[in-house]
């Protein structure tokens, strides 16, 4: 069975709302919502195909777009490769040229719409930012919480409250305060024993590689409505993350780091190959900063994760 190559778009307006369209009942996966796009024609590259499809389906001209995520998915009756790009600028007013219903929705509202199974990672990618802040080690609670507050004020939307010294009860107290600071402003990812999950229902959970290896066979520990991430370093751990049904991962180290000087870097080429075989958003970690964001996108990543690079008042890469 030949895999059908499809170009799809996550289209954002000035308010960061995302455009989705409803599939006709007569189509494959009919009646479900989707991200606009369509099949590549012979000889077309993805940007050309996507521009044509958006012109034909929505009556708009694509102006600025970048790669977001690629997903190979096998349905019982069809194999598809979804080549998804984020469209941040376009000309014209989108409308259903073929009579298809359209909706502008926030990233949070996407979960309330029913998409084909292959689109679930796209929903995650569309909902996540390009930068993932990991809090630094060695700070007292006061400076740490003030730093989180400043980061949120500067636009940070995804924060991991790092637990470098194990799962100390003091971390739980800190987590309570961090949850309050992030409420309604940023997605907080906590770390720790899975026994703590019930104590922080609004927070996501970021699993260590050791936890991933221990629990992957048991499947996802909580419903899809809550973010689940994992730290990965190789193809085996990425496979376990997919088995567990995580929403996104960090992949590290891409480059040499100050925090883990003993770790052997993957390098950009190997990181790109690992991403290509994975069906979830990936944040690259290790020597990453804002300057590496576009290179990470070109490698197929969701974006970059870092400690010093994104901590208010800091500069440089981890």
Secondary structure, 3 states (H helix, E strand, C coil): CCCEEEEEEEEECCCCCEEEEECCCCCCCCCCEECCEEECCCCCCHHHHHHHHHHHHHCCEEEEEEEEEEEEEECCCCEEEEEEEEEEEEECCCCCCCCCCEEEECCHHHHHCCECHHHHHHHHHHHCCCEEEECCCCCCHHHHHHHHHHHHHCCCCEEECCCCCCCCHHHHHHHHHHHHHHCCCCEEEECCCHHHHHHCCCCEEEECHHHHHHHHHHCCCCCCCCCEEEEECCHHHHHHHHHHCCCEEEECCCCCCCCCCCCCCCCHHHHHHHHHCCCCEEEEECCCCHHHHHHHHHCCCCEEEECCCCCCCCCCCC
